[in-house]
Amino acid sequence: MLNSREVPVTASTNRQGLRLLISSRDAAALRHLQGCCQRIPGLLVNTRLVTNGHTDPLYGLEQMPDFLLLRVSHLWREELAALLQRPAQERPPLLVCGPLNEREGMRLAMQAGARDFLPEPVAEEELVAALGRMLTEARTNSGTGGKVVAVINAKGGSGATLLACNLAQQLSVASKGTLLLDMDLQFGSVAHYLDVQTAHSHLDVLQQVDELDSVALRGFCSHFSPSLHVLGGRSSELCLSQDVRLEQLDTLLGLARSTYDWVVVDLPRQIDHITGVTLEQADRVYVVVQQSLSHLKDANRLVRILRDDLGVQGNRLQVVVNRYNKTAPVTLKDIAETLRCSDLQKLPNDYAVVSESQNTGVPLALHSPRSPVALAMRELSQELLGTEAARQGLLKRTFGRLFRG
């Protein structure tokens, strides 16, 4: 039987607080972590000293905590593997500390859902800051429950911006509000795709995001339509990745979730703190690829990084084949087998229609609603919305639009 001890913190009397479980095999480390965490208002802290038996820090709990702070031991492989065996929806947001310096350990921690890793000795200010971010995310997400969709190219020019803009426009029709966020800091083209003028840039918003509310965020955005807002950069300003702090972007995504039903993020083709934070929060990640060996090679590398290093697993990750041509030498079967992805999405090769749509700044559903590529975009958005309307009759689709509005 598991020998564990759970000690509620007497300093916290707020029964509505969020529950943190600290699990460790080291009693001294457990006391230090408890002392740091009990000073955080609104957090109910329980501790678990594991002295034998199971390596799963959540084993035998009658009620799951809202957060888990795991101080790994020399058995870190077993402890993290035990968490990974649980379904993702049954694992609470995770913070990891302890003797975990190996690359394999960091990868396992991210796959298990770790929001952050704190090396020892754990500094109190770093621990409090990390838990504060998790608290903010939890409280923000408990509101409207908006979804974040990230779109990224497997290779430059694959069509990620095309997908992001048109997907956002489709989602805005079926929702009360959609935000299209352009995070390509230097060469973003979302504003051009939708022919909107950016009075304020994402850098303006990020620099004062801690003081903004939903009304202010909407005011900073450009409005393509009442339900589709756009936030991107200005062509006249140079923005570098180091100009954006991780905490700022994390807060912006949380605020956007609470303000809009959908947040579609057009990501640059790179792996850094900007893409990392976004991919961590994303409910769905679309990787856009085309049918060539060079695209397939880059897509294979990117998908491996997303799955193995960033923990984007299961149906959170979807591959979209843009400009699909059934006679191309690289087939859907080749892509599916190489990327280990059986459920591929396709956008047909409709170059003339797409080019006209981009040049005029009018989304495909408005520019050429009956074109094959517009219909494929609609089907993608319907799949994301969780409805079968796109695959059923015209009457059902019409009723669906009426009752959603």
Secondary structure, 3 states (H helix, E strand, C coil): CCCCCCCCCCCCCCCCCEEEEEEECCHHHHHHHHHHHCCCCCEEEEEEECCCCCCCCCCCCCCCCCEEEEECCCCHHHHHHHHHCCCHHHCCCEEEECCCCCHHHHHHHHHCCEEEEECCCCCHHHHHHHHHHHHHHHHHHCCCCCEEEEEEECCCCCCHHHHHHHHHHHHHHCCCCEEEEECCCCCCCHHHHHCCCCCCCHHHHHHCHHHCCHHHHHHHCEEEECCEEEECCCCCCCCCHHHCCHHHHHHHHHHHHHHCCEEEEECCCCCCHHHHHHHHHCCEEEEEECCCHHHHHHHHHHHHHHHHHCCCCHHHEEEEEEEECCCCCCCHHHHHHHHCCCCCEEEECCHHHHHHHHHHCCCHHHHCCCCHHHHHHHHHHHHHHCCCHHHCCHHHHHHHHHHHC
